[in-house]
C-alpha cells in the first residue's frame, strides 16, 4: 500500500512536464488519456500475464461493476474539482477519506476500529487541514463550493470502493474492476476532451501516468485490501498528499511551503505510529 500511494503521488511532477496549455485547459484530455492507458495496462495484465481472457471481468459480477463505477468517479471527480476550486480546498475535502471509510466500514461490515486508528485519523486530518489552511485562498474557477462538493465524491467513492473490496475479498477478485473504472472514465470524458491537443511527448508522459500512476497502484491497492482493514488502506493512501509536493520540489523545482512540511510531518508521524502499534498488536 505504501508503494501504491508513492506511485499515486507522482501525478503532479509528471503533469508539470506536460505542455502548459494542456495543464491549464486540457484537464479532460489528461483524464481521458490517463484513464485509457490505465485500462490498457490492467487489460494487458489480465490478457498477457494471467492469461485468463475476459473471464475475471465477468466473474467480478455486480461487486466488480460497483467497484469499477467508484474508480471512475474518483478518476473524474478529482480533475473536475480542480477546475472549480483550489488544490488546497480539494486536499481539505480528500482528507475526510479515512474518517468516511472508518464510519462506513463500521456501519456495513461491523468492523471495530481500534483507538490507535481513530487517533491516527484525527492527527492525519489535522495535518492536511493545516496544509490546506495555509495555502493560497484564491479559487481557480470562482465556484469553490461546487468544486468542494464535487471533490467530496472522491472520499465517498473511495470509502464505498474499500468497503466493497473488504466485503468480497474472500470470494471475488476485484482487480478487473480497475480496468472497468478506466474504461468507464475514458468513455464519459471523451466528448469533453475534444479537440485533442496533446503531442507525442505529452501522450508518452500520459502513458506513464496511466500505467504507473493509475493502473498499477490501483491494482496494488486491491491486493493490499486483502490484508489491511479499509481504514488502514485509506490512512496509508494519505501518503500521496505528503509525497506529491516532495516530488514536485525535486522534479519540477516547486519548493514546498513550511506549512506543507509541518502538515506532512504530522501525517507521516500518525501513519508510522499507527502501523508500529499494529505490528505490536499482531505480535501479541
Phi, psi and omega in degrees: 000327175296318178297318180299312181295325178295319178292320176302325188287351181277359183303313184297312184292326179289316181293335178295342180262003172284164176301140184306319181297325180290326179293323187267324186244353186248034184297323179290323177294318176301315179298319180298306183296319181297315179294318181297313181293327175297317178296320178297318181297309183291320177298319176297321177298315181294322184279316190262329182265306180280339177052041180249005179063219182264006182300319180298328180293317178292320182293336180294333173059213182296319176300322179294321179293317178298314179297319178299319178297320180293321175300315181298318177301315181294318181300319187274315189298324181299314181292321178297319181300321181292338178279346185247337181217180185279164174300321181300313178297321180296314179298323179300318180288320181296333181294347177284351185307306181300322180293313179298319180296316180298316180294318180292319178297321179294319183287318187272316185263346185066024184281125176290137180258117181299149178304325179299324180288319175300318180296318180295320177300315181297315182291317180296319178298319178299321179297317181287324175299319178297315178301315183289322183294330182271354182281169180299133184278352185297141180265135185295315186245005179078008180228066187297322181296315178298318179297319181289326176294320176293319178299329179298336177299331184292304179294328178293313178296321178297319179296315178299318181296313182295320178294323175298316178299317180294319185290332186248005190296335182278346187226348183228132174271115184256015171301319178300339179296331177295320176299313180298320179299317178296317180295314181296315180298312181298319181294322183289323184268353182305314180297332182273346183279336181286150357280140183288139181230359181290133174275182182300316180298317179297319181295323177295318177296321178291330174294320176300316178298313182296317182287305194255345178257344182235299185298303183297309181295328177293322174297319179297323179295322177299317180293318181297327182292348177284341183244334182254154175288159180301315178298324179293318177300315181295323177296312182295333178296338178294346175303331178302318181293326182283316186280334181306309178297330179295313180294323178296327177291312184286324187257345182226005176073019178268097182293130180288147178286162179300322179296325178295318179294316181294314179295321178296322178296320177298314181297311181299317179300317180297318181294315182296313181296322179296316181289324176297318177296323178295320179295318179296319178296322179295321179294321178295000000 
